[in-house]
Amino acid sequence: MRYSKELNEYELLDMANGEKLERWGKYILIRPDPQIVWPDKTNPELWSKAHARYIRSSSGGGHWEKLKKMEDDWSIKYKDLTFNLKPMGFKHTGLFPEQSVNWDYMIDKISKETKKGRNIKVLNLFAYTGGATIACSYAGANVCHVDSSQGMTNWAKENLASSGLKDRPVRFLVDDVIKFVKREIRRGNKYDCIIMDPPSYGRGKNGEVWSIEKNIYELIELCGNLLSDEAMFMIVNTYTGGLSGTIISNVIKHAIKRKNMNIAFDEIGLKQKNSQEFLPCGITTICEF
């Protein structure tokens, strides 16, 4: 499993009974996770310190129950990057900290090229609140950020500004991913790096339906047409209920007909504080060219 050892302002404090106890900067939250099927808590005394807990509804969705006084929004840092957080309607906070191990990979690969004077173009699809966008921008890349939600895109802009990068070349677009990629192909645009975090299911801004099983092959095949002659990598993140790394690797092999591709995948996750236990949070497949 790949995980970041430098998540100083985020900690997985404990996990038991289908819930995880997490510190997000100055606040401690309890959130559900169906993978946590064991009953015993490692640090039971810490659970009473939580500021809020997400309660699932039997009819779907859920709500946050505040347990202690806390602000509606706050921020945490990861290295030199700053992310704005707030409890959202479906248990999220606006950040997936397990992705920081991928941000490190992107920053390392891209910064080595930009320091040589190379102009690196990155396409970030299903870009959410912009974790990968900000990491790539920090490394010196020119980034195109695409997401179907105006709210998430505005949040990404705020994170970029909070990280001191608002003057960097980032193009924000609220659009259906497949429609956008097809237009980019017609325009003849090319990218050196492509990143995607496709959900298992979703809807575009005009009601377009996305299903990872039905649409992932088409999307990766289309993205193959956007890769530059000196392309560096494609990153595909999949999550619980999505497709495995083996399947995504097979899709890339079939959909992108390029020589000398190196494809690898692994779980990414979070290490519990003061423990040797890990919580898997999805699979990242990386294709280097």
C-alpha positions as CSV (number, residue, x, y, z in Angstrom):
1,M,0.0,0.0,0.0
2,R,1.2,3.5,-0.9
3,Y,0.6,6.2,1.8
4,S,2.0,9.6,2.7
5,K,4.2,9.8,5.8
6,E,3.9,13.6,5.8
7,L,0.2,14.2,6.7
8,N,1.0,16.4,9.7
9,E,-2.3,18.2,10.0
10,Y,-4.5,15.1,9.3
11,E,-4.5,12.0,11.4
12,L,-6.4,8.7,11.4
13,L,-6.8,8.4,15.2
14,D,-8.8,5.2,15.4
15,M,-11.3,3.0,13.5
16,A,-14.0,0.5,14.7
17,N,-17.6,-0.4,14.3
18,G,-17.9,1.0,10.8
19,E,-16.5,4.4,11.7
20,K,-13.2,6.2,11.6
21,L,-12.0,8.9,14.0
22,E,-10.0,11.6,12.3
23,R,-8.2,14.8,13.2
24,W,-8.5,17.5,10.5
25,G,-6.3,20.2,11.9
26,K,-8.0,21.6,15.0
27,Y,-11.1,19.5,14.7
28,I,-11.8,15.8,15.3
29,L,-14.5,14.1,13.2
30,I,-16.2,10.7,13.2
31,R,-17.2,9.5,9.8
32,P,-18.7,6.2,8.6
33,D,-16.7,3.6,6.6
34,P,-18.3,0.3,5.7
35,Q,-14.9,-1.4,5.4
36,I,-14.3,-1.1,9.2
37,V,-16.0,-4.3,10.3
38,W,-14.1,-5.0,13.5
39,P,-15.7,-3.9,16.8
40,D,-12.8,-3.1,19.1
41,K,-11.3,0.4,19.4
42,T,-7.6,0.9,19.8
43,N,-7.9,4.3,21.5
44,P,-11.4,4.4,23.0
45,E,-10.6,7.5,25.2
46,L,-10.2,9.6,22.1
47,W,-13.7,9.2,20.7
48,S,-15.2,11.5,23.3
49,K,-13.0,14.4,22.0
50,A,-14.8,14.4,18.6
51,H,-16.4,17.8,17.5
52,A,-18.9,16.3,15.1
53,R,-20.2,12.9,13.8
54,Y,-21.8,12.1,10.5
55,I,-25.0,10.1,11.0
56,R,-26.2,8.0,8.0
57,S,-29.9,8.0,7.2
58,S,-31.8,4.7,6.6
59,S,-33.3,6.3,3.5
60,G,-30.0,7.4,2.1
61,G,-27.7,10.3,2.7
62,G,-27.3,11.6,6.3
63,H,-26.4,14.6,8.4
64,W,-23.7,16.0,10.7
65,E,-24.3,16.1,14.4
66,K,-22.2,18.7,16.2
67,L,-20.8,17.4,19.5
68,K,-18.7,20.4,20.4
69,K,-18.4,24.0,19.3
70,M,-16.7,24.3,15.9
71,E,-16.6,26.6,12.9
72,D,-18.5,25.8,9.8
73,D,-15.2,25.9,7.7
74,W,-11.5,25.9,8.4
75,S,-8.3,25.0,6.6
76,I,-5.4,22.5,6.9
77,K,-2.0,22.5,5.2
78,Y,-0.1,19.7,3.4
79,K,3.5,20.8,3.0
80,D,3.2,24.2,1.2
81,L,-0.4,23.6,0.1
82,T,-3.5,24.9,1.9
83,F,-6.9,23.3,1.6
84,N,-10.2,24.8,2.8
85,L,-12.5,22.3,4.6
86,K,-16.2,22.1,5.6
87,P,-18.5,19.2,6.5
88,M,-20.6,18.4,3.5
89,G,-24.0,16.7,3.1
90,F,-22.5,13.3,2.1
91,K,-19.9,12.8,4.9
92,H,-17.0,14.5,3.0
93,T,-14.9,17.5,4.0
94,G,-13.7,18.6,0.6
95,L,-10.4,16.7,0.7
96,F,-9.2,13.2,0.3
97,P,-6.0,13.1,2.3
98,E,-5.0,9.6,1.0
99,Q,-4.4,11.3,-2.4
100,S,-1.4,13.2,-1.0
101,V,0.8,10.3,-1.9
102,N,-0.2,10.9,-5.5
103,W,0.3,14.6,-5.2
104,D,3.9,13.9,-4.1
105,Y,4.4,11.7,-7.2
106,M,3.0,14.5,-9.5
107,I,5.1,17.2,-7.9
108,D,8.3,15.1,-8.2
109,K,7.8,14.1,-11.8
110,I,6.6,17.5,-13.1
111,S,9.0,19.7,-11.2
112,K,12.0,17.8,-12.6
113,E,10.8,18.8,-16.1
114,T,9.7,22.4,-15.4
115,K,13.1,23.1,-13.7
116,K,14.6,22.2,-17.1
117,G,12.4,24.9,-18.7
118,R,9.9,22.5,-20.2
119,N,6.2,23.7,-20.3
120,I,4.2,20.8,-18.9
121,K,0.4,20.7,-19.7
122,V,-1.8,18.7,-17.3
123,L,-5.5,17.7,-17.8
124,N,-7.3,16.9,-14.5
125,L,-10.7,15.2,-15.0
126,F,-13.4,14.8,-12.4
127,A,-11.1,17.3,-10.6
128,Y,-13.4,17.9,-7.5
129,T,-11.9,20.6,-5.2
130,G,-8.6,20.5,-6.9
131,G,-6.0,18.6,-4.9
132,A,-4.2,17.3,-8.0
133,T,-4.7,20.6,-9.8
134,I,-3.0,22.5,-7.0
135,A,-0.2,20.0,-6.7
136,C,0.6,20.2,-10.4
137,S,0.3,23.9,-10.4
138,Y,2.7,24.1,-7.5
139,A,5.2,22.0,-9.5
140,G,5.0,24.6,-12.3
141,A,2.6,22.9,-14.7
142,N,-0.1,24.6,-16.9
143,V,-3.3,22.9,-15.7
144,C,-6.7,22.3,-17.2
145,H,-9.2,21.5,-14.4
146,V,-12.6,19.9,-15.4
147,D,-15.5,19.0,-13.2
148,S,-19.3,19.0,-13.7
149,S,-20.0,20.8,-10.5
150,Q,-19.8,24.6,-10.3
151,G,-19.6,24.5,-6.5
152,M,-16.7,22.1,-6.4
153,T,-14.9,24.2,-9.1
154,N,-15.4,27.4,-7.1
155,W,-13.9,25.5,-4.1
156,A,-10.9,24.5,-6.1
157,K,-10.3,28.1,-7.0
158,E,-10.4,29.0,-3.4
159,N,-7.9,26.3,-2.6
160,L,-5.6,27.5,-5.3
161,A,-5.7,31.0,-3.9
162,S,-5.2,29.8,-0.3
163,S,-2.1,28.0,-1.5
164,G,-0.7,31.3,-2.9
165,L,-1.0,30.0,-6.5
166,K,-3.9,32.1,-7.9
167,D,-1.7,33.7,-10.5
168,R,-0.5,30.4,-11.9
169,P,-1.9,29.2,-15.3
170,V,-4.9,27.1,-14.4
171,R,-8.0,26.9,-16.6
172,F,-11.2,26.0,-14.7
173,L,-14.1,24.4,-16.7
174,V,-17.5,23.2,-15.5
175,D,-18.3,20.6,-18.1
176,D,-19.2,17.0,-18.8
177,V,-15.8,15.2,-19.0
178,I,-16.4,13.0,-22.1
179,K,-17.9,15.9,-24.1
180,F,-15.0,18.1,-23.1
181,V,-12.4,15.5,-24.1
182,K,-14.1,15.1,-27.5
183,R,-13.9,18.8,-28.1
184,E,-10.3,18.9,-27.1
185,I,-9.5,16.2,-29.6
186,R,-11.3,18.2,-32.4
187,R,-9.3,21.3,-31.3
188,G,-6.0,19.4,-31.6
189,N,-5.0,20.1,-28.0
190,K,-2.4,17.8,-26.3
191,Y,-1.4,17.1,-22.7
192,D,1.7,15.7,-21.2
193,C,-0.1,14.3,-18.1
194,I,-3.7,13.2,-17.6
195,I,-5.3,12.6,-14.2
196,M,-8.7,11.3,-13.6
197,D,-10.8,10.4,-10.5
198,P,-13.9,8.9,-12.0
199,P,-16.8,8.2,-9.6
200,S,-18.6,4.9,-9.8
201,Y,-21.7,6.9,-10.9
202,G,-22.4,10.5,-11.6
203,R,-24.2,13.1,-13.6
204,G,-22.9,15.9,-15.8
205,K,-24.0,19.5,-15.6
206,N,-26.7,18.9,-18.2
207,G,-27.8,15.6,-16.7
208,E,-25.4,13.4,-18.6
209,V,-25.1,10.0,-16.9
210,W,-21.7,8.6,-16.1
211,S,-21.2,4.9,-15.2
212,I,-17.6,3.7,-14.6
213,E,-18.3,0.2,-16.0
214,K,-19.9,1.6,-19.2
215,N,-17.8,4.7,-19.8
216,I,-14.3,4.2,-18.5
217,Y,-13.0,2.4,-21.7
218,E,-14.3,5.1,-23.9
219,L,-12.9,7.9,-21.8
220,I,-9.4,6.3,-21.6
221,E,-9.4,5.6,-25.3
222,L,-10.4,9.2,-26.0
223,C,-7.7,10.5,-23.6
224,G,-5.1,8.5,-25.5
225,N,-5.7,10.9,-28.4
226,L,-4.9,13.9,-26.1
227,L,-1.5,12.6,-25.0
228,S,1.5,14.5,-26.4
229,D,4.4,12.8,-28.2
230,E,6.4,13.4,-25.0
231,A,3.7,12.4,-22.6
232,M,4.8,11.6,-19.0
233,F,2.0,9.8,-17.2
234,M,-1.7,9.0,-16.9
235,I,-3.2,8.4,-13.4
236,V,-6.5,6.7,-12.9
237,N,-8.0,6.6,-9.4
238,T,-10.8,4.1,-8.5
239,Y,-12.6,3.6,-5.3
240,T,-14.7,1.1,-3.3
241,G,-17.3,-0.3,-5.7
242,G,-15.3,0.7,-8.7
243,L,-13.1,-1.3,-11.0
244,S,-9.8,-3.0,-9.8
245,G,-6.3,-1.9,-10.7
246,T,-6.0,-5.0,-12.8
247,I,-9.1,-4.1,-14.9
248,I,-7.9,-0.5,-15.3
249,S,-4.5,-1.7,-16.4
250,N,-6.1,-4.0,-19.0
251,V,-8.3,-1.1,-20.2
252,I,-5.2,1.1,-20.7
253,K,-3.4,-1.6,-22.6
254,H,-6.3,-2.1,-24.9
255,A,-7.3,1.5,-25.3
256,I,-4.0,3.2,-25.7
257,K,-1.8,1.8,-28.4
258,R,1.6,3.2,-27.5
259,K,5.0,1.5,-27.2
260,N,7.0,1.3,-23.9
261,M,4.1,1.9,-21.5
262,N,4.9,1.0,-17.9
263,I,1.7,0.4,-15.9
264,A,1.6,-0.2,-12.2
265,F,-1.2,-0.1,-9.6
266,D,-1.5,-0.3,-5.8
267,E,-3.9,0.5,-3.0
268,I,-3.5,3.9,-1.5
269,G,-4.6,4.5,2.1
270,L,-4.1,6.0,5.5
271,K,-2.0,4.7,8.4
272,Q,-3.6,4.8,11.8
273,K,-1.6,6.9,14.3
274,N,0.6,4.9,16.6
275,S,-0.4,1.6,14.9
276,Q,0.7,-0.7,12.1
277,E,-2.9,-0.8,10.8
278,F,-4.0,0.8,7.5
279,L,-7.3,1.8,6.0
280,P,-7.4,1.3,2.2
281,C,-9.0,4.2,0.4
282,G,-9.0,3.1,-3.2
283,I,-6.6,2.1,-6.0
284,T,-4.3,4.2,-8.1
285,T,-3.2,3.0,-11.5
286,I,-0.3,4.9,-13.0
287,C,0.8,4.5,-16.6
288,E,4.2,6.1,-17.5
289,F,5.1,6.7,-21.1
